[in-house]
Amino acid sequence: MRKMSVLVISLMLVGCGGKQEANPSNFSEAINEFGKNDHVCLPVNLVLDNVENGSKNNPSVGAQEIRITLKNSSGDRVNKTALNQMDILKDADIYDQAKDEDFVLQNGKSIPVAVYRLSDKAKDKIISSPQNPLLCLGTQKVEKVVLFTEPTPANGVTVSKVVYEAKLVPEKWAEKLLKATDENWWKSLNEPQRRSTVLVLTDKGWKDERELH
């Protein structure tokens, strides 16, 4: 009887650590596995303080061409923040810089304008949207599982709804860009965000239902 008890206890311990157990560790792993390919994409605008070249105010990253005034009509350097943003985007191979051009104002004076064009390598980082293009900045990773429902049969499978907190895992260039764009925005994006999803029990453990579609 004593040997049988030890065997039963051993089997129970193995079961407790299995991928099919409903616990925060398995749920975090399932959500993070899906999250590797679920990019965080947001609209990012350039911070311009001078648009004498006739371009629109605060153009969005993802535009096919971006033109930034380098000096105003008085000869002062302008748009330093936007130029810093574009340097970061150039280093990330999202934009290529073309030759500077001169823009002639109505008073006859000309001002230098930097010209940038979206690179071919940027295709997987830009998503079109009805308003403005979206720039993919990174992914999210589970910070902690807040709660989950008892696994329940539904439509032939076993599911559990999970509420969790996730943090942005930005690309290196994206962190630099967000800080250059707006330090307070970066701080807010860096805070854990509450999310929820439904996990489905499979023969290979728990999977995010979005991964199964």
Beta strands, then each sheet from edge to edge (+ up, - down):
strand 1: 40-42
strand 2: 65-69
strand 3: 95-97
strand 4: 101-104
strand 5: 110-118
strand 6: 126-127
strand 7: 134-148
strand 8: 152-154
strand 9: 157-170
strand 10: 193-202
strand 11: 205-208
sheet 1: 1+ 7- 6+
sheet 2: 1+ 7- 9+ 8-
sheet 3: 1+ 7- 9+ 10- 11+
sheet 4: 2+ 5- 3+
sheet 5: 2+ 5- 4+
end
